[in-house]
Amino acid sequence: MAMLHSEGAKRAYVNGGAVIRSFLKRDLISDMVITTIPILLGAGLPLFGGDPRDVALKHLRSQAFPSGLVQSYYEVIR
């Protein structure tokens, strides 16, 4: 992130549970888009598990799509 910042980058897109957790742990996430699909999984690994602290979020907006997919936009509260 320091290298990207030095090159003038203002934002970076990160994806994947482990990558997001590592960025959250270092307070490198300022906002998130969480996409919900209309399927309930019977089993699986928690996407944001593994960090014992809570991360407070402020809901900014949500957008629903005809497929049932919903994207919710959040700001990370520091």
C-alpha positions as CSV (number, residue, x, y, z in Angstrom):
1,M,0.0,0.0,0.0
2,A,2.9,2.4,0.7
3,M,4.3,1.7,-2.8
4,L,0.8,2.3,-4.4
5,H,0.5,5.6,-2.4
6,S,3.9,6.8,-3.4
7,E,2.9,6.2,-7.0
8,G,-0.1,8.4,-6.6
9,A,-2.8,5.7,-6.1
10,K,-5.8,7.0,-4.0
11,R,-7.7,3.7,-3.8
12,A,-7.1,0.0,-4.3
13,Y,-9.5,-2.9,-4.8
14,V,-8.9,-5.9,-2.6
15,N,-10.9,-9.2,-2.8
16,G,-10.9,-12.5,-1.0
17,G,-11.5,-13.3,2.7
18,A,-7.9,-13.8,3.8
19,V,-6.7,-10.7,1.9
20,I,-9.5,-8.5,3.3
21,R,-8.8,-9.8,6.8
22,S,-5.2,-8.9,6.5
23,F,-6.0,-5.4,5.4
24,L,-8.7,-5.0,8.1
25,K,-6.1,-6.1,10.7
26,R,-3.8,-3.3,9.6
27,D,-6.6,-0.7,9.4
28,L,-6.1,-0.4,5.6
29,I,-9.8,-0.6,4.7
30,S,-11.8,2.6,4.6
31,D,-14.9,1.3,2.9
32,M,-16.4,-1.9,1.7
33,V,-18.9,-3.2,-0.8
34,I,-20.5,-6.4,0.5
35,T,-22.5,-8.4,-2.1
36,T,-25.2,-10.8,-0.9
37,I,-26.5,-13.4,-3.2
38,P,-29.9,-15.1,-2.6
39,I,-28.5,-18.5,-1.6
40,L,-28.2,-19.8,2.0
41,L,-25.1,-22.0,2.3
42,G,-25.4,-25.0,4.7
43,A,-21.7,-25.0,5.6
44,G,-18.6,-23.1,4.8
45,L,-15.9,-20.8,6.2
46,P,-16.8,-17.4,7.6
47,L,-15.6,-14.7,5.2
48,F,-14.4,-12.3,7.9
49,G,-13.6,-14.7,10.7
50,G,-10.3,-14.9,12.5
51,D,-10.2,-11.3,13.9
52,P,-11.2,-11.1,17.5
53,R,-12.1,-7.5,17.3
54,D,-15.3,-6.0,15.9
55,V,-15.2,-3.7,12.9
56,A,-17.8,-1.0,13.1
57,L,-19.4,0.0,9.7
58,K,-21.7,2.8,8.7
59,H,-24.2,1.9,6.0
60,L,-24.1,4.3,3.1
61,R,-26.5,2.7,0.6
62,S,-27.7,-0.5,-0.9
63,Q,-28.6,-1.5,-4.5
64,A,-30.8,-4.4,-5.4
65,F,-30.6,-6.2,-8.8
66,P,-33.4,-8.1,-10.6
67,S,-31.4,-11.4,-10.0
68,G,-31.9,-10.9,-6.2
69,L,-28.3,-9.9,-5.7
70,V,-27.9,-6.9,-3.3
71,Q,-24.8,-4.8,-3.0
72,S,-24.4,-2.8,0.3
73,Y,-21.9,0.0,0.6
74,Y,-20.3,0.7,4.0
75,E,-17.7,3.1,5.5
76,V,-15.4,1.6,8.1
77,I,-15.7,3.6,11.3
78,R,-12.4,4.2,13.1
